[in-house]
């Protein structure tokens, strides 16, 4: 009697699910090594268009790579110089800020009791402890400090990636079975990611500059630190601007009082509304190609796997995953589920035509 050797659909699903769990567990375990590499790839994607532009203008490839590498190193050194001192000072003063915020929380609880709000003090202490929020902000900034310690490794990786970009197309042409189709798909991936990354970087830079100017006008401490945090966290979709505002508002509450904290919060609200809802949609044009739910879930997922940098890279990683899934007919339905509703309908109609 001939025995069947193929897997049933249920068995294939279990094998794929188990493989997925193993891969994600491996990525989470290797996060300290994987995170600098992914961040270097992100920086190289942003830096490659200027390098190709210089090559098209007649500059030798090695000279273009050197010029772009110097530019990346200069920007990185400027960020380290601006942030490192403020970050160390803020971390050193963090226990003091926590104590002041707990004291302000106690005054707020007494005020509520005076208004006749009868709630158990333990409940108020648990849910209105601003010191815990400041501690979480300190942990997030600690992740930023870890990135700064790997700055040299990230810079070297960026340089080597840029060195490979000139010879990579020829290698792929020789290695792939259907090079024309695969190269077209690869160009589409890179174009989409470059379009998002460059425009998002410009919008984040504008956000950081506006936040820095507003905090400088109000006299909040560590202005450069909060401007860089606003720049970086603007890459985090949906909740990045909120996360960036929380520690600054709490610091303003300690330093300037409730009125100053309200002015800081109002400034963040106006800036993020102006940049995120008015300027950014006007220039983004093509959009992300991802549904809003997928963007939020990718933020949670990559943040859990890779830490704060995973939140920072959640959209580019998910965009690359979506386009890779779209390349295989067996995984294309998953890609359609990740996309926006209108895009998914159009792709299905085009495939059926």
Protein Blocks (a to p, Z undefined) as FASTA:
>chain_A
ZZdfbdcfklmmmmmmmmmmmmmmmmmmmmmmmmmmmmmmmmmmmmmmmmmmmmmnopaf
klmmmmmmmmmmmmmmmmmmmmmmmmmmmmmmmmmmmmmmmmmmmmmmmmmmmnopacdf
klmmmmmcmklmmmmmmmmmmmmmmmmmmmmmmmmmmmmmmmmmmmmmmmmmmmpmblml
mmmmmmmmmmmmmmmmmmmmmmmmmmmmmmmmmmmmnopahklmmmmmmmmmmmpghjlm
mmmmmmmmmmmmmmnojmlmmmmmmmmmmmmmmmmmmmmmmmnononopafklmmmmmmm
mmmmnommlmmmmmmmmmmmmmmmmmpmklmmmmmmmmcfklmmmmmmmmmZZ
